[in-house]
């Protein structure tokens, strides 16, 4: 696994450091209902904030280029679907993407709403 930090990651880290605010939606643990406050899950959520933010931004960028499913985004990113599927839910919650009504390969096709990505 490549452990280098990209310029994009550095920019997010610097903004987080300067503002003291984590990246967009980083405090939102979409698995909280499932793990019920388990200490290890809370810590894992905290440690993975930056990676989730980078994935969210990349998925948003891809979807804004043309409508895609999260499965298609995962494939283009070279990632497993289960590692990025929650980012689609987060983008829907943020109002940055919406469902087109089309289904491809069993997955909803998403498109950007035209809203700029926060931050």
Secondary structure, 3 states (H helix, E strand, C coil): CCCCCCHHHHHHHHHHHHHCCCCCCCCCCCCHHHHCCCHHHHHHHHHCHHHHHHHHHHHHHHHHHCCECHHHHHHHHCCCHHHHHHHHHHHHHHCCEEEEEEEECCEEEEEECCCCCCC
